[in-house]
């Protein structure tokens, strides 16, 4: 059970037993105490309420931990800022999967940057054996971050000393050299020199300098946080402020994330980085994502969050094994379908096994989608597509009566049934792996506690399907997968899933895009170009993704999900941050469409089109209504909420338009575009897009 509200009068004492009243039901032996308007206490095993005041504190009486409640929101956007504020550039990378995302550019002198096959291994950036050689990753001079208002959080470690490493924000990728940092760069970085203590490094375009902390370097993971201000740069290590640096601060605006390591010998040195988050703070931000899921005083473990949205499955993260297919579906809440007619097929992390067999969790929404002789599963395994070795999986199979938890200890396989019959419906599956047992929860209810044949080695995510009769078609669909290694101290939300949904609720299609990095994610977004139009990441602070039309009237560039239409025309919302860079002879759009603009029949979107109005207006395929906001060249947050009865549009958090006629009648997909109404090119920028079914 997830408690959705708590007030003082809900707490009762009856016949000496502790009671909790919720929605008319009295629950016995709840230990939660309501201390005052923003303080609660209870056991670490108690289910935390969701609809209480943001910034409330829950004190775990058995552990002494104090958990901070960041609020409960439908959108990722609102966890960081109210819709009345325009969100600035923000980026999160967990470094988990088969390979490194294409938003990164790699470089160096003969080394490598690849995902590690180790628990909490993240990305391994390794030098060559050449003395003083360097290896690094960066955003290829797509510089979205503010030199006086930005934050970097990284979880990183080095394999052995001596080696120097640095992670942070830098002006030019060419500033990373075999000296680690070349002369004449602008940067703020956190790491360590060849020997000695952890330190913060800054450079102002002419002079570099570093200030060491009081903490000696080692080969363990630590949480590094750097805060850039106009008068100083701050360095926090594991949540403790270690250095305030005021000299040689970065002097040029426009920075990009980077991480680099240099060897001081002829031996290979490796930097492992498992988390990186960057964001601008020119507009106040409530929290980092790191701090929603963990305190800075503890090192977060490996995590992956997959929403299965867009044109295609992310093939840099997921590797398909077998003769079947893995494709995103063109249906509401369709997710990705894994299908095979003749043998087993799975998608997994290509033997990059970063999850702890005795201290991890996975959460997935999936269903078997064929009634034939099908066997489907999600979970953590050590070998793709074989179900050999070690694993822990949740399974739904037609040759069984009930859904079950199946485990293997590298030699023996066994299963324990739940009480939930096999079916063709989506369910929420959570498996909690510990050294003593594996627990299976289905739709938030503990169904199985299994203590035998538990996995004994490191694991990776896998989604798989098989058949129990040769030649019989079989398939599964999944809309969400998350896995993470557990922390010593829990948070109010231990999973990203629970930030938006209790585990008793099957999550619907949801995705968010920060438009950061070297390139747009082409596995998610598909472009349609008219004339010499184009799109590319913009090299400017808060530049996001910039679309440029051709120089002929009617030229435009559109980006959508290639008709993988998973959003509900009667129950969906979108949030977009965009700006037009001109107020003459331009059109710019964000929202939902069912097809490219030339042929769409259903849509719900915000637009500015100088052919029709000087205002931003809310539009469907058959209706358009002006807001009272005159279009300009500034960023704004645009939100659309679609129901069966109306389409509401908000600008900067304020309701501006409600349309109740000519509403969409079919599924649709996220869409952005920019075009020109004259013989000169026009541009528009997008820094954020989020869409979800309600």
Phi, psi and omega in degrees: 000136171254124179280126184260350175203153179210126174225165186302321183287349177286340185272129186229158168233126186221120179053038176079000179258145176283130182237154172224123182260125182217122181051042175083357180254134177264118180261132187266144173069024168289138183256003182292130175245135178268106187276313173202194189297338183225020179224134176227161174219158180173188181276159178296336180276351179291144176282126186280136177292159184250321186262069172233177184295138173301148181072014171291159181240132174250121180262118176279112186289338181270339181246341184083357181290146176245115184259134180265133179263113184277006184098172179234123186225155176280332185244152172296321180312312188284350172289336183256323183208152171291155179294347175286349176250141178275117182294136178265182185302137182209141186211137178225132179225125179261354177050064178218138180139190180290319184212175181283138180300150180286357174289346180261148169249133180254157178198176178142193185240072172091003178270206182209158174226108185213156178295142184272142173265069181205149178302129183058026187286332180056216177267130177259112176259110189242136177282171170276187178270006178280129180302136179069015178282154185232147173226145188200166172229153180197184183257020174056044176062033166263099197253096185259000192248143189277130184288348180237359183212071179206163182224143173234133173234128181223144169249119188207162176202161172251156184285309181212160173260158000275139175196142177250143180215158181204138177227137181171221181235133184225151180286307187234132178297334178291350177283353176267120186220186178292348171270012187075306177229125180284166177291152173079025180260163170244129183193166162223124181222154179233135183173232178200158176277195183302320177217172173097205189272164172296151189209166170248139181237139176225158176211139187251020181097345178224324184234133174256149173203158179228151176233124184277152174273185177269004187256122178291141180287155179211195181248026178257156174293141172222159174264119180253132176228128175241134181239121181261125176234177182285334184247344179201164171241135183250142178238118176251136174239120182051041174084000182250129177292118183255323186219137167246113187250130184240358184252151176052043179287151180308136186245356183236130182284153179097094184233160180230152175294148174204161174212135187213152175223148180227136177265142178257012180222192175263017177256150177293133175240143187232133171255123174258126178233122185251351180203140174213129177226135177226143175201151175275149184238018177297332168251132185305135180241140185291319187192162166276159175295325177307313187281347171285323185263346182197156171280150177294344180284352174232151182277123179290150178270181179298145178208148169225139176231121183233124183260350178051057180234144174121192183294325187205164173293147182286101185282349172281335178267312187254134176248127180271133178236136183110180185262003179275196184230159173226109184223147175286147187263146174266071176202155180300130183055036186281331181059217178247142177252131173250119188230144177206144180246353189224337182201178181292144175221140178213162167241134184209191188258026172054048177063026171262089192261096189250005186247141191277122181298340183241013183198053183215170180220142164232148178229132179214146169252116180209165175212151166281133186244014173229146183266002179285202184281073188250144174232121182231150181205160168225152177163203180241129185223169174251346179224127185287137166066020179234336189050046170248184177066236182243140174192165171217117187225150167264133190229141170232121187218142181288343177272010176237163178268325185235153170297150188212165172255124180240134180228161177214138184253032180081357176216324185234134178255139174211160184226152174229127183283148167272187175261004183264122181292149176297148181200188181247026183253153172293140171221161174265120179249129174231130174237126180253114183262128174226178181290335185260336181197166168242130182247132176253123173249136174238121182053041174084000182250130177293119183252324186221135167240113188246129184244358183249150175052046180282149181298149186240003181221170181303152191225165176225157176294147173210141171239125188216158177220147179217178177231147177261004173216130184300135176083002179267127181297143179212148179199164176217158174230143176223138181252352183200140170214133175221138174222145178204150172276134188287154180256158179295321179248122183281168176242171177301314173249110177277340180234154173295324178308313186284351172294334185244335185216139166292157181292350175280353183245132176283117181294144176259175184305134184203133173211158173220148185223123180265356179049064179225157177113190182289320184220161169291151181286100185282349171283338178265310188259140175243137182258145171236119186247134174246123185072209183268039179283163183200171175213142180199155172299137184270137179269076180200151176303128184057031184283331180055218181257127182250129175257131180240124178283166168288180186257028176237134181308130183095346175296141180201165171231132181239147176228128180210195185258025175057043178062031166264090193260094187254004184255142191276122183291352179243354183208075181205162178219152171225153174227130181221140171251118182213164173211146169268143180263012176204155174244019177230134173053049182220153164226144182214143188216152168208143179149219181245135169223155179269348181201181175297159186303329183295337187225011187288145178244343181225134179197161175206110191202162168266147177208161165229120182225113184294347175287341185241332187193160171267358183254158165292136176228154180264135189220150166238186182297332183241000182220149173212131182230128179291144165275184175259015182258115177291131181297143179218194182251026178257156172292142172222156171266127180245127179234139174234134178238118185248128173232182179290343185252337181197173177231114182256138179239134182240140171240123181052041174084001182248128177296123183246325186216142170233124177249132180237004178239159179053044179285155180298153184234009181209160180307154180211184188222158173300148185206137170225148177199159175219140178212172181244149175251015184216194182262023175232152181291147177233151181230153173215151183240146179229125180249350183201140170214132177223140178216143180202150174273146186247000000 
